[in-house]
Amino acid sequence: MTTEQEFEEFVSRNRDLIERMIEMQRGAASDFVGAERAMARDVYGHARGFADESRARAEDFARAAYSAFTDPEVQRHFVNMGMEFFMGMSALMERAPMPNHLREGFRGAESTVRSAACRTGDCPKESPRKVAIVSDERRDEGDVFKGCEER
């Protein structure tokens, strides 16, 4: 086992060597930290570029989707689709078994919706074509429209 005095003697005899070793370690640590920082900068740059590109693509997609849904022609079709659905449900309610006071309530709602659509300028210009479906005839497998007549 070495004593404190022997240790001090060793340090004093090898002081230059010990200082050079410490300086080498400091330099190596500094080089390592510098390399790590450079690598982190590169990775950050690539990640930042990828994030910017992804954000730009997402914004373009959102703009395109928003533009598609807010297009006046598309909106007109959606309003017409809603009116057609409402008219179909109204026709269903007319033929469903229910008390007359409920049937009158549905008729009033339909006229209210039609008048509201006409006030906003979405009033249907022509009524939809009616199709009669004859169900007592057997259809050929190849002709799905056989048995339908336009009125």
DASULUR-V303034 format. One record per backbone hydrogen bond with DSSP energy under -1.0 kcal/mol. CO is the residue of the C=O (numbers start at 1). NH is the residue of the N-H. If there is no record, write none. Layout:
co-><CO CO>
nh-><NH NH>
This chain:
co-><3 4 5 6 7 8 9 10 14 15 16 17 18 19 20 21 22 23 24 25 26 27 28 29 30 31 32 33 34 35 36 37 38 39 40 41 42 43 44 45 46 47 48 49 50 51 52 53 54 55 56 57 58 59 60 61 62 63 64 65 66 71 72 73 74 75 76 77 78 79 80 81 82 83 84 85 86 87 88 89 90 91 92 99 100 101 102 103 104 105 106 107 108 109 110 111 112 113 114 115 116 117 130 132 145 147 149>
nh-><7 8 9 10 11 12 13 14 18 19 20 21 22 23 24 25 26 27 28 29 30 31 32 33 34 35 36 37 38 39 40 41 42 43 44 45 46 47 48 49 50 51 52 53 54 55 56 57 58 59 60 61 62 63 64 65 66 67 68 69 70 75 76 77 78 79 80 81 82 83 84 85 86 87 88 89 90 91 92 93 94 95 96 103 104 105 106 107 108 109 110 111 112 113 114 115 116 117 118 119 120 122 151 149 148 134 132>
